[in-house]
């Protein structure tokens, strides 16, 4: 055992210890964390400067990230990753774990996404939350979220990752329930927390199995040890991690919380429930690639989850009239694409992350656009009450339009460069798999085009359906500027990083290069097919939601529509399977505890009490009865002695 | 300096304080809490000095800061005190909790007078026994403290508690006495089987003896039942919710946070160290009881409508985890359980004390009587949320590290038990978050004029939450204390950690 551990350490040490600016990586987490602490502990004194301080610290974190990544670009590919040891965290018996950060190409891609999009959303929130009396608390939570998310992606071990993982979960809980005076919102927050906790159960056991297998839980040791572990163990670890990923990333079957999470303020939906936190599951899978590389069955699990969720989300998205819930369904579906790609293994990892980054831009942009629409429409979210807003909100309309083209995968917008690659990759392989998963991805693209166009047309085009007391207007600059920046990203990011191969090349030293393989359908045909399906989706949406008038009350619709409107009955199923039996179990246990377990002791006490009441009657004060008792006692003792001897 | 009787001093100082407080003339009765606070702080300072002396000590035996004086040589009883890292960590935890509890109890006896005097005197007496019970290295002395502790607690519950205090106090006393008497039989039997002589009750002399199977197992059972009642484990837990809800929050904190740890501490010190064979024999049953406790306590907490009962049931669940970690017998699990005992004291203490502040404001312990209090008392609500998150072992708090180590350590040896117990972490999210939702969220209640936390109350919260956060990111000081003790005790048990499985697969 000793030799193995030392060899692991030696191999784990292939990443150089941080020098230069990389050793400042801890500031990435510390700065926003400081902001959260000052804002929360400062009380009302921090009301005035708090929000601006939070925005400033978020940008400061971005700048630190920028400096680190520039320094990283100056080194050759293999020498870019660095490791920063922080302090001795858990030295407990056989479990030894220092806290450290892994600053490599993968984590820095996330750092850039989180700090840049996060800071933009901080700015946007200055406008969006300007009238909220609790905005100091809001900015504190946002800063806390950024810190936790950065810890999640920078952690060098599963245990430290878990700290960030739960930290973002807490931030998500606090922000979903930010307006928890509404009991429904408080319930939504609880639902998110508890469903995530179910996922965490998988992650916890996954880490336990990793420790039992490798004797350590840091990424380097796992990477070094994975080739020595048995196939079955690795599959089990992979599937347990997948459960964790499903919870955090709202993937089937733990997807039910995301729609309700839209109860939170819209900037939160953009940052946490679209661009960053919900993609953490994809990060976990890609970061664990040494395990998944060697466990094809676990990868199959990931692909299946991704394929189911991408269709599930897309179908649900077609039926939602609440603009935020439609976008949430879309997020689920898009993360399904990322999961699918991550599950494909080395050919898919880089595209999963690429799509994740692109999605971060265009989906955050669209959520901010939805927030801008709500801002101008007295917090209305029902798209049947929108229509023809393109004139009243020009900036919102154009930026949203860019996001719409990007998610559709229309070239040259960013989504095209990542989603098309995922569809291609899904068609690579032997046997039934490329056909099933490839077709799922392909059909998903068509449905995506339909529901996103439906959303876009219902909101910005067609006939005006809002009431006369609503006066739609464009939002202030603090809100529109971030939307414009995100729209620019959605338009050009893919073009810059995609065709040049810049992104995949960047990640290659971490996740490995894609092994060459040809899709079962030729690439050009696939591309044309995808674009045709997308065009068909757009056209059908145009017919229904632009050319024809949209009824202000939703028609009953087909059985499929009704099911999709109810999120394919996910809540009914969960309630029937878990909640109601759980409530019954709890109630009967409460009853049984007081009547059964405690009752047994109470009964024992009553019995003793009764016996002593009888015994007391013997103490009647008559000498003759005492004498009789003594006599009986002496006889009994003598009898006993006689029997024994 | 090495011969300075630190541990005796740590017991004598609070006793002296208690006598002074109790002897105050009626006109000065209002000074009782100040003196009690001063005494407990002085004891804490002495405890820290003792910890420093412990670190610099060079003794080779299991216990440092050891004192052995002959007490009743005819029966082999000695006044023997000494600590290893686990005991010292628990003593320090008790020393930190006591002043916090006294501060929280500042207005617990509003009528003042003799009743107030005796209230604080009892807390100080309890403090002395809490030090003694963890420091005793003589089995009989341990038993004496184990039983003597019941007296102050009995009066703290029975004289100062809520409406059903008499019932709760009597129930507590009867359960503990019943367990204690079973243990007494085992204690006496242990002397018979041990080396005997004038120091025949010293733990060091009783370690490593090979008992016959039946005798060892029967004695093990005697100890274990007492500890299982104390801890408390299912199905001996029913005294705890009653005691916790009827007692004052400060008493409940000391009861659940410190006293109950004697149960789990005793399992390590006595059941496993003295009877390793019997412990191995009983492990399957204990693991089942522990897992049941984890789930049962959590489910009952979810179903509770009384805040204090709810918190008490969460502790049943947490003690299940501690016992699980102990009987998994891995260094990781033991370090986790030892750390868990410390963290649980702070986390549960915070929950009880903050809930007490809430109850004092509303005049009700029923959860449905609340709602929307976040709007009313934001700092109180925020503190309660933090305490709750620590209670559900959220990463960042010390309680996470201990629960995580217990799960990981148990998983190494008993996968099924670990897998089932992990469900407890999901249930923990339910009981805390549902409670928080019912108490704090929703529309602002009509009640007006409810003050938020006062500075006194904030200083109750700050040390507890602060300790939990520090232990969440830097548990090393406690783990450094605990690790050698874990290693030493495990060597008595004669078990080594399972090797990582890939060790077999590579060259």
Interface residues (C-beta under 8 A of the other chain):
Chain A: X1 X4 X7 X40 X87 X88 X89 X90 X91 X92 X93 X94 X95 X99 X159 X162 X163 X165 X166 X167 X170 X173 X177 X180 X181 X183 X186 X187 X189 X190 X193 X194 X197 X198 X200 X201 X204 X205 X207 X208 X209 X211 X212 X213 X214 X215 X216 X225 X228 X229 X230 X233 X585 X586 X587 X589 X590 X593 X597 X598 X600 X601 X605
Chain B: X174 X175 X234 X235 X237 X238 X296 X299 X300 X302 X303 X304 X330 X331 X332 X333 X334 X335 X336 X339 X372 X374 X375 X382 X389 X394 X395 X396 X400 X401 X404 X405 X407 X408 X409 X411 X412 X418 X419 X422 X423 X425 X426 X429 X430 X433 X434 X437 X440 X441 X442 X443 X444 X473 X474 X475 X476 X479 X480 X482 X483 X486 X487 X497 X498 X499 X500 X501 X502 X503 X505 X506
